[in-house]
């Protein structure tokens, strides 16, 4: 079949983390293959899209870049709704950005209503591994992986938005687990609709 006529799957990915950890830079590196040294804080939320092929499926990733500032947290629920995966980002050189991961993780799950929150897919990115040749690092890979294990074995990637290190690989993993999540949700909701349909049939047959 002509690839242009095949069905595309839209996946919504939310990127969360403290202000300045490199969320926008990671997205720009992945989608546009570019990096800017100039830092500009995201106001509210914005998104970019990228079309990729995952195995035999055509996928449009809609990646949402959200503000890391506290004053924008109340906007979360509106942007998080319908998400298929959440990417958490911290700066390996600033311990505070790692310490707040629990808050971002729990706040996301609290804002998004879902049938099985513990099964929702997350991916953790430890960004800026290139800074000062790694000599400024404050969070070890071991510590990050221990945190991931404590949260249900979240996949972990160390990245450099500046150098493009591991960025492609990380987002490909994001796309794959987002696809799996969408498929599981589809089965769940299809099961509900079939149950409702059976109940309606029984009630219509009642004398």
N, C-alpha and C positions, 0 to 999 in steps of 0.2 A: 504493500500500500504506500502511496505517496506520503512522505513524512508531513507535508503541509496539510493533509486532510485527516491526520490522526487526531484523536481527542487529546486535548491538553488538560492537565490537572493543575488547578490553582492552589498553592500552599501558602498560608500566611505564617510568617515567622516574626516573632517579637524579639528585639535585642535590648537587653536591660543591663544596667550597671551604673556606677557612679559617674558623675560628670568628669570628663577628661581622660577616661581610660582607653579611648580610641574606638568607640563604637562606630562613629561616622566614618572614620578612616578605614576600618576593616571593611565596611560595606562598599566604600568607594574603590578600594583595592580589588575587591572581589568582582564587582559589577563593571567598573570602568578601567581597572588596572592602573590607577593613578593614586598618588599620595601627595598631600600638601602639608608643609610644615606649619602653616598658619592655622591656629586653633580658633574655631568659632562654635560657641555653644549652640546645641539644638534647642529651639524654642518649641515646646509642645511635642509634636511628633511629625515625622515625615517618612516617606517610604520610597524604595527603589525596587525595580523588578529585573529579573534575569531569567531567560529561558534556557533550560538545560535538558539533557536526556539522562534519565536514571534507569539503567537497564533497558527495558523496551518501552518506557513511558516518557512522554513529553511533559515536562513540568515547568510551570511558571512560578518562580519563587517571588513572593511579595514580601520584602524584608522591611520591617518597620523599625525606624530609628527613633528612640524615645529620649526625652530630656532626662538627664541624671539629677537635676536639681530637685530638692525636696518640695519646692512650691508647686511643682507640676505633678506630684504623685497622685493627686485627687483626680487627674484626667485619665488615670490608668485604665479603669474598667472599660471605657468607650473604645480605647485602642486595642486592648487585649482580646476583646470578644472575637470568637471565631478562629483563634490561633491554633495552629497545628503543631508548633514547636516553639520553645523559648530558649534563646541563647543568652547566657549570663557571661558578662565580660568583667575582668578586673585587670589592674596593672600590677605585674609581678614585682615592680619596684616600689610600690606604695601599699604597705600592709593594711591600711585602713580600707582600701577598696576591696580587699579580700574579706575583711571582717564584716562588711555590709552585705555579703552575698546571701547570708541567711535571710536578711530582711527582704531583699529583692525576690528571692525564691518564694518565701512565704506570702509576701504581699501579692505576687502574681496569682498564686493559687487561691488566695482569699477573694481576689477581685473577679476571678473567672469561675462561673458556675459550670461544673462538669460532673459526670456520673462517677468517675473514679480518679480523683486528683492525684493519688499516689502513682498512678500509671502514666501520668502526663509526661511527655518527653522533654528533657532539658539537655543542653550541651554547654559545657563550661570552656571558655577561652581565657587563657592567661596571656595577656598581650604585652607588647613592648619588650620582648626578650632580647632585642638588639641593643637596647640602651646601655651605653658605657661598656660594651662587650660582655654584658652580663654581670659586671662587677657591682652594680648598684642594686642587684636583686635582693628583695626582702622576704619573698614567699617562695619556699622551695617547691619543686615539682612533687616531692613526696607528700608534703602537707596538702597540696591541692588535690592530689589523688585520694588522700585519706578523706578529705571533705566530700569528694564525689562518691566514694564508697559508702559514706554515712548517709547519703541522700539517694540510695538506690542504684549505685553504680552508674552515675551520670558520665557519659563520654567526655574526655578531657583532651584539649589540644593547646599546645603552647604556640603562640603566633607572633608575627611581626607585621603589622600593617604597612610599615615603612618599606620593608624589604620583600613583602609578599610571602614570607615564610609560613607555610602550613595553612594559608588562608583558603585556597581552593579545596584542599583536603577537608578542612573543617566544615565548610558549607556544603560539600557533597554529602558528608555524614549527616548534617542537619536535614538535607533534602530527603535522604533515605529514611531516617527515623520519623520525619514528618509524614512521609507517604504511608509508613506502617501505621502511624496513629490515625490517619484519615481513614484507612481501610478498616481498622478496628472500630472506629466510630460508626462507619457506614453499616457494618454488620450489626452493631448494637442497636442503631435506630431502625434498621430493617426488621430486626427481631421484635422491636416494640410495635411497629406498624402491623406486622403479621399477627401478633397477639391481639391487638385491638380489632383487627379485621375478623379474626375468629370469634371474638366476643360479640361483635355486631351481628355476625351470621347466626350465632346461637340465640341472641335476643330476638331476631326477626323470625326465627322458626318457632319461638315459644307460643303456645296456644293459650 
